[in-house]
Amino acid sequence: MCTYINQEAPIAGSGKGPQGWFQVTRASIGFDHPVHAPYGHAMLLDFSNPALGPAARVAVEMNVTSARALVQTLQATIDAAEASGVAE
């Protein structure tokens, strides 16, 4: 069964694809059937810049356990960056 769960967020950053680095302007996060990961359903993360076309995209597929670990590690790193006084 397809879940069609998808969220988007505007972001500012850079990603590296097959043709090199590009500006990333959008993150799409979903939970549905993966293309490559060996799971029936997976967390799907796409970092892209729609203005640059389909080649300006970095995709990641992972299981829910890995996604939870990623969220916890991101939060811990954000907290440490803010505590350092130099976070932008």
N, CA, C and O atoms as a Maestro MAE file, in Angstrom:
{
 s_m_m2io_version
 :::
 2.0.0
}

f_m_ct {
 s_m_title
 :::
 protein
 m_atom[352] {
  # First column is atom index #
  i_m_mmod_type
  r_m_x_coord
  r_m_y_coord
  r_m_z_coord
  i_m_residue_number
  s_m_chain_name
  s_m_pdb_residue_name
  s_m_pdb_atom_name
  i_m_atomic_number
  :::
  1 25 0.838 -1.173 0.000 1 A "MET " " N  " 7
  2 3 0.000 0.000 0.000 1 A "MET " " CA " 6
  3 2 0.887 1.242 0.000 1 A "MET " " C  " 6
  4 15 1.832 1.335 0.783 1 A "MET " " O  " 8
  5 25 0.584 2.180 -0.865 2 A "CYS " " N  " 7
  6 3 1.318 3.444 -0.898 2 A "CYS " " CA " 6
  7 2 0.802 4.355 0.205 2 A "CYS " " C  " 6
  8 15 -0.402 4.424 0.455 2 A "CYS " " O  " 8
  9 25 1.709 5.042 0.855 3 A "THR " " N  " 7
  10 3 1.298 5.930 1.941 3 A "THR " " CA " 6
  11 2 1.106 7.361 1.467 3 A "THR " " C  " 6
  12 15 0.297 8.095 2.036 3 A "THR " " O  " 8
  13 25 1.830 7.768 0.442 4 A "TYR " " N  " 7
  14 3 1.779 9.133 -0.091 4 A "TYR " " CA " 6
  15 2 2.066 10.185 0.974 4 A "TYR " " C  " 6
  16 15 1.589 11.315 0.863 4 A "TYR " " O  " 8
  17 25 2.833 9.837 1.999 5 A "ILE " " N  " 7
  18 3 3.215 10.799 3.032 5 A "ILE " " CA " 6
  19 2 4.372 11.622 2.490 5 A "ILE " " C  " 6
  20 15 5.408 11.069 2.122 5 A "ILE " " O  " 8
  21 25 4.206 12.939 2.438 6 A "ASN " " N  " 7
  22 3 5.268 13.804 1.921 6 A "ASN " " CA " 6
  23 2 5.171 15.186 2.550 6 A "ASN " " C  " 6
  24 15 4.087 15.754 2.679 6 A "ASN " " O  " 8
  25 25 6.306 15.707 2.933 7 A "GLN " " N  " 7
  26 3 6.415 17.058 3.485 7 A "GLN " " CA " 6
  27 2 7.530 17.778 2.731 7 A "GLN " " C  " 6
  28 15 8.465 17.137 2.252 7 A "GLN " " O  " 8
  29 25 7.439 19.095 2.623 8 A "GLU " " N  " 7
  30 3 8.494 19.880 1.983 8 A "GLU " " CA " 6
  31 2 8.879 21.046 2.869 8 A "GLU " " C  " 6
  32 15 8.071 21.554 3.646 8 A "GLU " " O  " 8
  33 25 10.134 21.462 2.738 9 A "ALA " " N  " 7
  34 3 10.629 22.621 3.475 9 A "ALA " " CA " 6
  35 2 11.588 23.400 2.585 9 A "ALA " " C  " 6
  36 15 12.442 22.812 1.921 9 A "ALA " " O  " 8
  37 25 11.446 24.731 2.570 10 A "PRO " " N  " 7
  38 3 12.458 25.527 1.871 10 A "PRO " " CA " 6
  39 2 13.745 25.503 2.687 10 A "PRO " " C  " 6
  40 15 13.709 25.671 3.906 10 A "PRO " " O  " 8
  41 25 14.875 25.297 2.027 11 A "ILE " " N  " 7
  42 3 16.159 25.275 2.722 11 A "ILE " " CA " 6
  43 2 17.180 26.072 1.918 11 A "ILE " " C  " 6
  44 15 16.957 26.377 0.747 11 A "ILE " " O  " 8
  45 25 18.284 26.403 2.546 12 A "ALA " " N  " 7
  46 3 19.401 27.078 1.880 12 A "ALA " " CA " 6
  47 2 20.657 26.277 2.170 12 A "ALA " " C  " 6
  48 15 21.010 26.065 3.330 12 A "ALA " " O  " 8
  49 25 21.330 25.833 1.121 13 A "GLY " " N  " 7
  50 3 22.544 25.052 1.300 13 A "GLY " " CA " 6
  51 2 23.106 24.622 -0.033 13 A "GLY " " C  " 6
  52 15 22.773 25.192 -1.072 13 A "GLY " " O  " 8
  53 25 23.954 23.621 -0.005 14 A "SER " " N  " 7
  54 3 24.578 23.084 -1.214 14 A "SER " " CA " 6
  55 2 24.509 21.571 -1.189 14 A "SER " " C  " 6
  56 15 24.521 20.952 -0.125 14 A "SER " " O  " 8
  57 25 24.438 20.985 -2.368 15 A "GLY " " N  " 7
  58 3 24.462 19.536 -2.519 15 A "GLY " " CA " 6
  59 2 25.409 19.170 -3.641 15 A "GLY " " C  " 6
  60 15 25.685 19.982 -4.524 15 A "GLY " " O  " 8
  61 25 25.900 17.958 -3.605 16 A "LYS " " N  " 7
  62 3 26.804 17.508 -4.665 16 A "LYS " " CA " 6
  63 2 26.159 16.353 -5.416 16 A "LYS " " C  " 6
  64 15 25.899 15.291 -4.849 16 A "LYS " " O  " 8
  65 25 25.909 16.575 -6.679 17 A "GLY " " N  " 7
  66 3 25.323 15.558 -7.538 17 A "GLY " " CA " 6
  67 2 26.332 15.071 -8.561 17 A "GLY " " C  " 6
  68 15 27.522 15.363 -8.446 17 A "GLY " " O  " 8
  69 25 25.871 14.330 -9.562 18 A "PRO " " N  " 7
  70 3 26.766 13.759 -10.561 18 A "PRO " " CA " 6
  71 2 27.543 14.807 -11.365 18 A "PRO " " C  " 6
  72 15 28.615 14.519 -11.897 18 A "PRO " " O  " 8
  73 25 26.998 16.013 -11.449 19 A "GLN " " N  " 7
  74 3 27.644 17.072 -12.225 19 A "GLN " " CA " 6
  75 2 28.336 18.099 -11.338 19 A "GLN " " C  " 6
  76 15 28.714 19.168 -11.818 19 A "GLN " " O  " 8
  77 25 28.507 17.798 -10.056 20 A "GLY " " N  " 7
  78 3 29.197 18.705 -9.144 20 A "GLY " " CA " 6
  79 2 28.249 19.369 -8.165 20 A "GLY " " C  " 6
  80 15 27.102 18.955 -7.993 20 A "GLY " " O  " 8
  81 25 28.762 20.411 -7.530 21 A "TRP " " N  " 7
  82 3 28.012 21.124 -6.490 21 A "TRP " " CA " 6
  83 2 26.942 22.015 -7.103 21 A "TRP " " C  " 6
  84 15 27.114 22.553 -8.196 21 A "TRP " " O  " 8
  85 25 25.824 22.163 -6.375 22 A "PHE " " N  " 7
  86 3 24.745 23.052 -6.793 22 A "PHE " " CA " 6
  87 2 24.036 23.588 -5.557 22 A "PHE " " C  " 6
  88 15 24.092 22.992 -4.482 22 A "PHE " " O  " 8
  89 25 23.367 24.728 -5.731 23 A "GLN " " N  " 7
  90 3 22.603 25.333 -4.638 23 A "GLN " " CA " 6
  91 2 21.348 24.498 -4.390 23 A "GLN " " C  " 6
  92 15 20.637 24.149 -5.332 23 A "GLN " " O  " 8
  93 25 21.077 24.178 -3.127 24 A "VAL " " N  " 7
  94 3 19.886 23.419 -2.739 24 A "VAL " " CA " 6
  95 2 18.879 24.391 -2.141 24 A "VAL " " C  " 6
  96 15 19.216 25.194 -1.271 24 A "VAL " " O  " 8
  97 25 17.635 24.309 -2.618 25 A "THR " " N  " 7
  98 3 16.598 25.231 -2.151 25 A "THR " " CA " 6
  99 2 15.384 24.534 -1.536 25 A "THR " " C  " 6
  100 15 14.519 25.180 -0.945 25 A "THR " " O  " 8
  101 25 15.332 23.205 -1.682 26 A "ARG " " N  " 7
  102 3 14.148 22.500 -1.171 26 A "ARG " " CA " 6
  103 2 14.535 21.124 -0.630 26 A "ARG " " C  " 6
  104 15 15.366 20.418 -1.201 26 A "ARG " " O  " 8
  105 25 13.906 20.770 0.487 27 A "ALA " " N  " 7
  106 3 14.013 19.411 1.019 27 A "ALA " " CA " 6
  107 2 12.621 18.788 0.974 27 A "ALA " " C  " 6
  108 15 11.650 19.375 1.451 27 A "ALA " " O  " 8
  109 25 12.541 17.615 0.404 28 A "SER " " N  " 7
  110 3 11.295 16.846 0.394 28 A "SER " " CA " 6
  111 2 11.533 15.594 1.223 28 A "SER " " C  " 6
  112 15 12.495 14.859 1.000 28 A "SER " " O  " 8
  113 25 10.652 15.363 2.172 29 A "ILE " " N  " 7
  114 3 10.778 14.205 3.045 29 A "ILE " " CA " 6
  115 2 9.492 13.403 2.936 29 A "ILE " " C  " 6
  116 15 8.398 13.939 3.114 29 A "ILE " " O  " 8
  117 25 9.627 12.127 2.645 30 A "GLY " " N  " 7
  118 3 8.449 11.291 2.489 30 A "GLY " " CA " 6
  119 2 8.628 9.932 3.131 30 A "GLY " " C  " 6
  120 15 9.717 9.572 3.579 30 A "GLY " " O  " 8
  121 25 7.546 9.191 3.167 31 A "PHE " " N  " 7
  122 3 7.563 7.801 3.627 31 A "PHE " " CA " 6
  123 2 6.716 7.012 2.651 31 A "PHE " " C  " 6
  124 15 5.493 7.147 2.625 31 A "PHE " " O  " 8
  125 25 7.373 6.184 1.844 32 A "ASP " " N  " 7
  126 3 6.666 5.426 0.821 32 A "ASP " " CA " 6
  127 2 7.585 4.331 0.295 32 A "ASP " " C  " 6
  128 15 8.609 4.036 0.912 32 A "ASP " " O  " 8
  129 25 7.237 3.734 -0.823 33 A "HIS " " N  " 7
  130 3 8.058 2.682 -1.419 33 A "HIS " " CA " 6
  131 2 9.365 3.277 -1.940 33 A "HIS " " C  " 6
  132 15 9.332 4.243 -2.702 33 A "HIS " " O  " 8
  133 25 10.508 2.727 -1.551 34 A "PRO " " N  " 7
  134 3 11.779 3.225 -2.063 34 A "PRO " " CA " 6
  135 2 12.044 2.714 -3.482 34 A "PRO " " C  " 6
  136 15 11.437 1.743 -3.934 34 A "PRO " " O  " 8
  137 25 12.952 3.384 -4.160 35 A "VAL " " N  " 7
  138 3 13.382 2.949 -5.487 35 A "VAL " " CA " 6
  139 2 14.493 1.908 -5.370 35 A "VAL " " C  " 6
  140 15 14.513 0.934 -6.122 35 A "VAL " " O  " 8
  141 25 15.420 2.111 -4.428 36 A "HIS " " N  " 7
  142 3 16.598 1.253 -4.357 36 A "HIS " " CA " 6
  143 2 16.786 0.552 -3.009 36 A "HIS " " C  " 6
  144 15 17.233 -0.595 -2.979 36 A "HIS " " O  " 8
  145 25 16.463 1.202 -1.913 37 A "ALA " " N  " 7
  146 3 16.682 0.610 -0.582 37 A "ALA " " CA " 6
  147 2 15.872 -0.683 -0.437 37 A "ALA " " C  " 6
  148 15 14.768 -0.781 -0.973 37 A "ALA " " O  " 8
  149 25 16.407 -1.671 0.278 38 A "PRO " " N  " 7
  150 3 15.763 -2.985 0.370 38 A "PRO " " CA " 6
  151 2 14.654 -3.073 1.425 38 A "PRO " " C  " 6
  152 15 14.660 -3.976 2.261 38 A "PRO " " O  " 8
  153 25 13.717 -2.145 1.382 39 A "TYR " " N  " 7
  154 3 12.618 -2.120 2.353 39 A "TYR " " CA " 6
  155 2 11.301 -1.988 1.604 39 A "TYR " " C  " 6
  156 15 11.262 -1.451 0.497 39 A "TYR " " O  " 8
  157 25 10.229 -2.476 2.203 40 A "GLY " " N  " 7
  158 3 8.911 -2.293 1.613 40 A "GLY " " CA " 6
  159 2 8.496 -0.831 1.611 40 A "GLY " " C  " 6
  160 15 7.872 -0.347 0.666 40 A "GLY " " O  " 8
  161 25 8.856 -0.132 2.691 41 A "HIS " " N  " 7
  162 3 8.630 1.304 2.826 41 A "HIS " " CA " 6
  163 2 9.878 1.910 3.447 41 A "HIS " " C  " 6
  164 15 10.588 1.241 4.198 41 A "HIS " " O  " 8
  165 25 10.144 3.160 3.140 42 A "ALA " " N  " 7
  166 3 11.344 3.814 3.662 42 A "ALA " " CA " 6
  167 2 11.119 5.312 3.776 42 A "ALA " " C  " 6
  168 15 10.206 5.873 3.170 42 A "ALA " " O  " 8
  169 25 11.972 5.939 4.565 43 A "MET " " N  " 7
  170 3 12.018 7.395 4.609 43 A "MET " " CA " 6
  171 2 12.758 7.840 3.348 43 A "MET " " C  " 6
  172 15 13.828 7.315 3.038 43 A "MET " " O  " 8
  173 25 12.200 8.790 2.631 44 A "LEU " " N  " 7
  174 3 12.753 9.269 1.366 44 A "LEU " " CA " 6
  175 2 13.112 10.736 1.530 44 A "LEU " " C  " 6
  176 15 12.234 11.563 1.779 44 A "LEU " " O  " 8
  177 25 14.372 11.067 1.397 45 A "LEU " " N  " 7
  178 3 14.838 12.447 1.525 45 A "LEU " " CA " 6
  179 2 15.380 12.901 0.178 45 A "LEU " " C  " 6
  180 15 16.252 12.249 -0.396 45 A "LEU " " O  " 8
  181 25 14.871 14.004 -0.320 46 A "ASP " " N  " 7
  182 3 15.356 14.602 -1.559 46 A "ASP " " CA " 6
  183 2 15.761 16.033 -1.269 46 A "ASP " " C  " 6
  184 15 14.973 16.821 -0.746 46 A "ASP " " O  " 8
  185 25 16.986 16.359 -1.611 47 A "PHE " " N  " 7
  186 3 17.494 17.721 -1.506 47 A "PHE " " CA " 6
  187 2 17.667 18.205 -2.941 47 A "PHE " " C  " 6
  188 15 18.403 17.594 -3.715 47 A "PHE " " O  " 8
  189 25 16.991 19.306 -3.304 48 A "SER " " N  " 7
  190 3 16.965 19.682 -4.712 48 A "SER " " CA " 6
  191 2 16.910 21.191 -4.917 48 A "SER " " C  " 6
  192 15 16.752 21.976 -3.983 48 A "SER " " O  " 8
  193 25 17.049 21.553 -6.189 49 A "ASN " " N  " 7
  194 3 16.836 22.922 -6.646 49 A "ASN " " CA " 6
  195 2 16.009 22.810 -7.917 49 A "ASN " " C  " 6
  196 15 16.566 22.641 -9.002 49 A "ASN " " O  " 8
  197 25 14.678 22.900 -7.799 50 A "PRO " " N  " 7
  198 3 13.812 22.714 -8.958 50 A "PRO " " CA " 6
  199 2 14.128 23.656 -10.122 50 A "PRO " " C  " 6
  200 15 13.897 23.302 -11.278 50 A "PRO " " O  " 8
  201 25 14.647 24.835 -9.836 51 A "ALA " " N  " 7
  202 3 14.966 25.791 -10.899 51 A "ALA " " CA " 6
  203 2 16.090 25.294 -11.808 51 A "ALA " " C  " 6
  204 15 16.216 25.753 -12.943 51 A "ALA " " O  " 8
  205 25 16.902 24.362 -11.320 52 A "LEU " " N  " 7
  206 3 18.029 23.847 -12.104 52 A "LEU " " CA " 6
  207 2 17.707 22.544 -12.831 52 A "LEU " " C  " 6
  208 15 18.566 22.003 -13.527 52 A "LEU " " O  " 8
  209 25 16.502 22.039 -12.683 53 A "GLY " " N  " 7
  210 3 16.113 20.819 -13.377 53 A "GLY " " CA " 6
  211 2 16.348 19.560 -12.564 53 A "GLY " " C  " 6
  212 15 16.844 19.623 -11.439 53 A "GLY " " O  " 8
  213 25 15.986 18.404 -13.140 54 A "PRO " " N  " 7
  214 3 16.039 17.144 -12.395 54 A "PRO " " CA " 6
  215 2 17.438 16.670 -12.015 54 A "PRO " " C  " 6
  216 15 17.571 15.853 -11.104 54 A "PRO " " O  " 8
  217 25 18.478 17.152 -12.675 55 A "ALA " " N  " 7
  218 3 19.844 16.729 -12.324 55 A "ALA " " CA " 6
  219 2 20.311 17.352 -11.013 55 A "ALA " " C  " 6
  220 15 21.251 16.854 -10.393 55 A "ALA " " O  " 8
  221 25 19.666 18.437 -10.585 56 A "ALA " " N  " 7
  222 3 20.054 19.122 -9.346 56 A "ALA " " CA " 6
  223 2 19.285 18.517 -8.179 56 A "ALA " " C  " 6
  224 15 18.405 19.149 -7.594 56 A "ALA " " O  " 8
  225 25 19.640 17.278 -7.856 57 A "ARG " " N  " 7
  226 3 18.907 16.533 -6.830 57 A "ARG " " CA " 6
  227 2 19.828 15.503 -6.200 57 A "ARG " " C  " 6
  228 15 20.606 14.838 -6.884 57 A "ARG " " O  " 8
  229 25 19.726 15.385 -4.881 58 A "VAL " " N  " 7
  230 3 20.415 14.327 -4.146 58 A "VAL " " CA " 6
  231 2 19.333 13.577 -3.374 58 A "VAL " " C  " 6
  232 15 18.596 14.180 -2.593 58 A "VAL " " O  " 8
  233 25 19.237 12.278 -3.587 59 A "ALA " " N  " 7
  234 3 18.206 11.466 -2.943 59 A "ALA " " CA " 6
  235 2 18.837 10.494 -1.955 59 A "ALA " " C  " 6
  236 15 19.919 9.958 -2.194 59 A "ALA " " O  " 8
  237 25 18.137 10.275 -0.832 60 A "VAL " " N  " 7
  238 3 18.574 9.314 0.184 60 A "VAL " " CA " 6
  239 2 17.342 8.521 0.620 60 A "VAL " " C  " 6
  240 15 16.281 9.095 0.865 60 A "VAL " " O  " 8
  241 25 17.491 7.203 0.714 61 A "GLU " " N  " 7
  242 3 16.431 6.335 1.218 61 A "GLU " " CA " 6
  243 2 16.978 5.583 2.427 61 A "GLU " " C  " 6
  244 15 18.087 5.051 2.382 61 A "GLU " " O  " 8
  245 25 16.198 5.538 3.510 62 A "MET " " N  " 7
  246 3 16.661 4.847 4.718 62 A "MET " " CA " 6
  247 2 15.477 4.304 5.497 62 A "MET " " C  " 6
  248 15 14.338 4.728 5.301 62 A "MET " " O  " 8
  249 25 15.765 3.354 6.391 63 A "ASN " " N  " 7
  250 3 14.695 2.825 7.227 63 A "ASN " " CA " 6
  251 2 14.375 3.815 8.351 63 A "ASN " " C  " 6
  252 15 15.120 4.765 8.587 63 A "ASN " " O  " 8
  253 25 13.268 3.578 9.030 64 A "VAL " " N  " 7
  254 3 12.805 4.497 10.078 64 A "VAL " " CA " 6
  255 2 13.800 4.574 11.233 64 A "VAL " " C  " 6
  256 15 14.000 5.653 11.791 64 A "VAL " " O  " 8
  257 25 14.422 3.470 11.603 65 A "THR " " N  " 7
  258 3 15.416 3.481 12.681 65 A "THR " " CA " 6
  259 2 16.577 4.406 12.334 65 A "THR " " C  " 6
  260 15 17.030 5.180 13.178 65 A "THR " " O  " 8
  261 25 17.054 4.330 11.109 66 A "SER " " N  " 7
  262 3 18.140 5.213 10.674 66 A "SER " " CA " 6
  263 2 17.689 6.668 10.649 66 A "SER " " C  " 6
  264 15 18.456 7.563 11.005 66 A "SER " " O  " 8
  265 25 16.448 6.909 10.231 67 A "ALA " " N  " 7
  266 3 15.929 8.278 10.200 67 A "ALA " " CA " 6
  267 2 15.849 8.864 11.609 67 A "ALA " " C  " 6
  268 15 16.176 10.033 11.814 67 A "ALA " " O  " 8
  269 25 15.416 8.060 12.579 68 A "ARG " " N  " 7
  270 3 15.376 8.535 13.972 68 A "ARG " " CA " 6
  271 2 16.780 8.875 14.473 68 A "ARG " " C  " 6
  272 15 16.973 9.895 15.134 68 A "ARG " " O  " 8
  273 25 17.753 8.027 14.162 69 A "ALA " " N  " 7
  274 3 19.139 8.298 14.564 69 A "ALA " " CA " 6
  275 2 19.647 9.568 13.898 69 A "ALA " " C  " 6
  276 15 20.363 10.352 14.522 69 A "ALA " " O  " 8
  277 25 19.285 9.778 12.642 70 A "LEU " " N  " 7
  278 3 19.687 10.994 11.936 70 A "LEU " " CA " 6
  279 2 19.087 12.233 12.586 70 A "LEU " " C  " 6
  280 15 19.786 13.225 12.792 70 A "LEU " " O  " 8
  281 25 17.797 12.186 12.909 71 A "VAL " " N  " 7
  282 3 17.132 13.323 13.559 71 A "VAL " " CA " 6
  283 2 17.796 13.642 14.900 71 A "VAL " " C  " 6
  284 15 18.056 14.808 15.197 71 A "VAL " " O  " 8
  285 25 18.070 12.624 15.706 72 A "GLN " " N  " 7
  286 3 18.708 12.847 17.009 72 A "GLN " " CA " 6
  287 2 20.106 13.441 16.845 72 A "GLN " " C  " 6
  288 15 20.493 14.336 17.596 72 A "GLN " " O  " 8
  289 25 20.855 12.949 15.874 73 A "THR " " N  " 7
  290 3 22.207 13.448 15.649 73 A "THR " " CA " 6
  291 2 22.184 14.864 15.090 73 A "THR " " C  " 6
  292 15 23.014 15.692 15.466 73 A "THR " " O  " 8
  293 25 21.241 15.148 14.194 74 A "LEU " " N  " 7
  294 3 21.088 16.520 13.697 74 A "LEU " " CA " 6
  295 2 20.782 17.478 14.844 74 A "LEU " " C  " 6
  296 15 21.383 18.549 14.935 74 A "LEU " " O  " 8
  297 25 19.845 17.097 15.727 75 A "GLN " " N  " 7
  298 3 19.483 17.976 16.839 75 A "GLN " " CA " 6
  299 2 20.658 18.197 17.774 75 A "GLN " " C  " 6
  300 15 20.887 19.323 18.216 75 A "GLN " " O  " 8
  301 25 21.406 17.149 18.083 76 A "ALA " " N  " 7
  302 3 22.574 17.291 18.959 76 A "ALA " " CA " 6
  303 2 23.623 18.202 18.327 76 A "ALA " " C  " 6
  304 15 24.254 18.999 19.021 76 A "ALA " " O  " 8
  305 25 23.808 18.087 17.019 77 A "THR " " N  " 7
  306 3 24.784 18.928 16.326 77 A "THR " " CA " 6
  307 2 24.311 20.377 16.258 77 A "THR " " C  " 6
  308 15 25.116 21.294 16.416 77 A "THR " " O  " 8
  309 25 23.020 20.596 16.026 78 A "ILE " " N  " 7
  310 3 22.459 21.955 16.039 78 A "ILE " " CA " 6
  311 2 22.637 22.578 17.414 78 A "ILE " " C  " 6
  312 15 23.054 23.731 17.524 78 A "ILE " " O  " 8
  313 25 22.326 21.829 18.460 79 A "ASP " " N  " 7
  314 3 22.487 22.337 19.824 79 A "ASP " " CA " 6
  315 2 23.938 22.730 20.094 79 A "ASP " " C  " 6
  316 15 24.195 23.784 20.675 79 A "ASP " " O  " 8
  317 25 24.889 21.889 19.676 80 A "ALA " " N  " 7
  318 3 26.308 22.187 19.886 80 A "ALA " " CA " 6
  319 2 26.742 23.402 19.072 80 A "ALA " " C  " 6
  320 15 27.524 24.223 19.552 80 A "ALA " " O  " 8
  321 25 26.239 23.520 17.840 81 A "ALA " " N  " 7
  322 3 26.587 24.671 16.999 81 A "ALA " " CA " 6
  323 2 26.064 25.966 17.610 81 A "ALA " " C  " 6
  324 15 26.773 26.972 17.639 81 A "ALA " " O  " 8
  325 25 24.825 25.944 18.096 82 A "GLU " " N  " 7
  326 3 24.264 27.141 18.728 82 A "GLU " " CA " 6
  327 2 25.012 27.486 20.005 82 A "GLU " " C  " 6
  328 15 25.231 28.664 20.289 82 A "GLU " " O  " 8
  329 25 25.405 26.496 20.770 83 A "ALA " " N  " 7
  330 3 26.157 26.740 22.004 83 A "ALA " " CA " 6
  331 2 27.543 27.309 21.720 83 A "ALA " " C  " 6
  332 15 28.119 27.990 22.568 83 A "ALA " " O  " 8
  333 25 28.081 27.033 20.535 84 A "SER " " N  " 7
  334 3 29.418 27.535 20.186 84 A "SER " " CA " 6
  335 2 29.426 29.039 19.946 84 A "SER " " C  " 6
  336 15 30.473 29.683 20.021 84 A "SER " " O  " 8
  337 25 28.249 29.596 19.656 85 A "GLY " " N  " 7
  338 3 28.156 31.033 19.410 85 A "GLY " " CA " 6
  339 2 28.473 31.448 17.985 85 A "GLY " " C  " 6
  340 15 28.452 32.641 17.682 85 A "GLY " " O  " 8
  341 25 28.764 30.510 17.107 86 A "VAL " " N  " 7
  342 3 29.087 30.880 15.729 86 A "VAL " " CA " 6
  343 2 28.099 30.311 14.710 86 A "VAL " " C  " 6
  344 15 28.348 30.406 13.508 86 A "VAL " " O  " 8
  345 25 27.000 29.729 15.149 87 A "ALA " " N  " 7
  346 3 26.006 29.177 14.223 87 A "ALA " " CA " 6
  347 2 25.359 30.301 13.428 87 A "ALA " " C  " 6
  348 15 25.047 31.362 13.970 87 A "ALA " " O  " 8
  349 25 25.163 30.058 12.144 88 A "GLU " " N  " 7
  350 3 24.511 31.054 11.264 88 A "GLU " " CA " 6
  351 2 23.052 30.729 11.096 88 A "GLU " " C  " 6
  352 15 22.336 31.445 10.396 88 A "GLU " " O  " 8
  :::
 }
 m_bond[351] {
  # First column is bond index #
  i_m_from
  i_m_to
  i_m_order
  :::
  1 1 2 1
  2 2 3 1
  3 3 4 2
  4 3 5 1
  5 5 6 1
  6 6 7 1
  7 7 8 2
  8 7 9 1
  9 9 10 1
  10 10 11 1
  11 11 12 2
  12 11 13 1
  13 13 14 1
  14 14 15 1
  15 15 16 2
  16 15 17 1
  17 17 18 1
  18 18 19 1
  19 19 20 2
  20 19 21 1
  21 21 22 1
  22 22 23 1
  23 23 24 2
  24 23 25 1
  25 25 26 1
  26 26 27 1
  27 27 28 2
  28 27 29 1
  29 29 30 1
  30 30 31 1
  31 31 32 2
  32 31 33 1
  33 33 34 1
  34 34 35 1
  35 35 36 2
  36 35 37 1
  37 37 38 1
  38 38 39 1
  39 39 40 2
  40 39 41 1
  41 41 42 1
  42 42 43 1
  43 43 44 2
  44 43 45 1
  45 45 46 1
  46 46 47 1
  47 47 48 2
  48 47 49 1
  49 49 50 1
  50 50 51 1
  51 51 52 2
  52 51 53 1
  53 53 54 1
  54 54 55 1
  55 55 56 2
  56 55 57 1
  57 57 58 1
  58 58 59 1
  59 59 60 2
  60 59 61 1
  61 61 62 1
  62 62 63 1
  63 63 64 2
  64 63 65 1
  65 65 66 1
  66 66 67 1
  67 67 68 2
  68 67 69 1
  69 69 70 1
  70 70 71 1
  71 71 72 2
  72 71 73 1
  73 73 74 1
  74 74 75 1
  75 75 76 2
  76 75 77 1
  77 77 78 1
  78 78 79 1
  79 79 80 2
  80 79 81 1
  81 81 82 1
  82 82 83 1
  83 83 84 2
  84 83 85 1
  85 85 86 1
  86 86 87 1
  87 87 88 2
  88 87 89 1
  89 89 90 1
  90 90 91 1
  91 91 92 2
  92 91 93 1
  93 93 94 1
  94 94 95 1
  95 95 96 2
  96 95 97 1
  97 97 98 1
  98 98 99 1
  99 99 100 2
  100 99 101 1
  101 101 102 1
  102 102 103 1
  103 103 104 2
  104 103 105 1
  105 105 106 1
  106 106 107 1
  107 107 108 2
  108 107 109 1
  109 109 110 1
  110 110 111 1
  111 111 112 2
  112 111 113 1
  113 113 114 1
  114 114 115 1
  115 115 116 2
  116 115 117 1
  117 117 118 1
  118 118 119 1
  119 119 120 2
  120 119 121 1
  121 121 122 1
  122 122 123 1
  123 123 124 2
  124 123 125 1
  125 125 126 1
  126 126 127 1
  127 127 128 2
  128 127 129 1
  129 129 130 1
  130 130 131 1
  131 131 132 2
  132 131 133 1
  133 133 134 1
  134 134 135 1
  135 135 136 2
  136 135 137 1
  137 137 138 1
  138 138 139 1
  139 139 140 2
  140 139 141 1
  141 141 142 1
  142 142 143 1
  143 143 144 2
  144 143 145 1
  145 145 146 1
  146 146 147 1
  147 147 148 2
  148 147 149 1
  149 149 150 1
  150 150 151 1
  151 151 152 2
  152 151 153 1
  153 153 154 1
  154 154 155 1
  155 155 156 2
  156 155 157 1
  157 157 158 1
  158 158 159 1
  159 159 160 2
  160 159 161 1
  161 161 162 1
  162 162 163 1
  163 163 164 2
  164 163 165 1
  165 165 166 1
  166 166 167 1
  167 167 168 2
  168 167 169 1
  169 169 170 1
  170 170 171 1
  171 171 172 2
  172 171 173 1
  173 173 174 1
  174 174 175 1
  175 175 176 2
  176 175 177 1
  177 177 178 1
  178 178 179 1
  179 179 180 2
  180 179 181 1
  181 181 182 1
  182 182 183 1
  183 183 184 2
  184 183 185 1
  185 185 186 1
  186 186 187 1
  187 187 188 2
  188 187 189 1
  189 189 190 1
  190 190 191 1
  191 191 192 2
  192 191 193 1
  193 193 194 1
  194 194 195 1
  195 195 196 2
  196 195 197 1
  197 197 198 1
  198 198 199 1
  199 199 200 2
  200 199 201 1
  201 201 202 1
  202 202 203 1
  203 203 204 2
  204 203 205 1
  205 205 206 1
  206 206 207 1
  207 207 208 2
  208 207 209 1
  209 209 210 1
  210 210 211 1
  211 211 212 2
  212 211 213 1
  213 213 214 1
  214 214 215 1
  215 215 216 2
  216 215 217 1
  217 217 218 1
  218 218 219 1
  219 219 220 2
  220 219 221 1
  221 221 222 1
  222 222 223 1
  223 223 224 2
  224 223 225 1
  225 225 226 1
  226 226 227 1
  227 227 228 2
  228 227 229 1
  229 229 230 1
  230 230 231 1
  231 231 232 2
  232 231 233 1
  233 233 234 1
  234 234 235 1
  235 235 236 2
  236 235 237 1
  237 237 238 1
  238 238 239 1
  239 239 240 2
  240 239 241 1
  241 241 242 1
  242 242 243 1
  243 243 244 2
  244 243 245 1
  245 245 246 1
  246 246 247 1
  247 247 248 2
  248 247 249 1
  249 249 250 1
  250 250 251 1
  251 251 252 2
  252 251 253 1
  253 253 254 1
  254 254 255 1
  255 255 256 2
  256 255 257 1
  257 257 258 1
  258 258 259 1
  259 259 260 2
  260 259 261 1
  261 261 262 1
  262 262 263 1
  263 263 264 2
  264 263 265 1
  265 265 266 1
  266 266 267 1
  267 267 268 2
  268 267 269 1
  269 269 270 1
  270 270 271 1
  271 271 272 2
  272 271 273 1
  273 273 274 1
  274 274 275 1
  275 275 276 2
  276 275 277 1
  277 277 278 1
  278 278 279 1
  279 279 280 2
  280 279 281 1
  281 281 282 1
  282 282 283 1
  283 283 284 2
  284 283 285 1
  285 285 286 1
  286 286 287 1
  287 287 288 2
  288 287 289 1
  289 289 290 1
  290 290 291 1
  291 291 292 2
  292 291 293 1
  293 293 294 1
  294 294 295 1
  295 295 296 2
  296 295 297 1
  297 297 298 1
  298 298 299 1
  299 299 300 2
  300 299 301 1
  301 301 302 1
  302 302 303 1
  303 303 304 2
  304 303 305 1
  305 305 306 1
  306 306 307 1
  307 307 308 2
  308 307 309 1
  309 309 310 1
  310 310 311 1
  311 311 312 2
  312 311 313 1
  313 313 314 1
  314 314 315 1
  315 315 316 2
  316 315 317 1
  317 317 318 1
  318 318 319 1
  319 319 320 2
  320 319 321 1
  321 321 322 1
  322 322 323 1
  323 323 324 2
  324 323 325 1
  325 325 326 1
  326 326 327 1
  327 327 328 2
  328 327 329 1
  329 329 330 1
  330 330 331 1
  331 331 332 2
  332 331 333 1
  333 333 334 1
  334 334 335 1
  335 335 336 2
  336 335 337 1
  337 337 338 1
  338 338 339 1
  339 339 340 2
  340 339 341 1
  341 341 342 1
  342 342 343 1
  343 343 344 2
  344 343 345 1
  345 345 346 1
  346 346 347 1
  347 347 348 2
  348 347 349 1
  349 349 350 1
  350 350 351 1
  351 351 352 2
  :::
 }
}
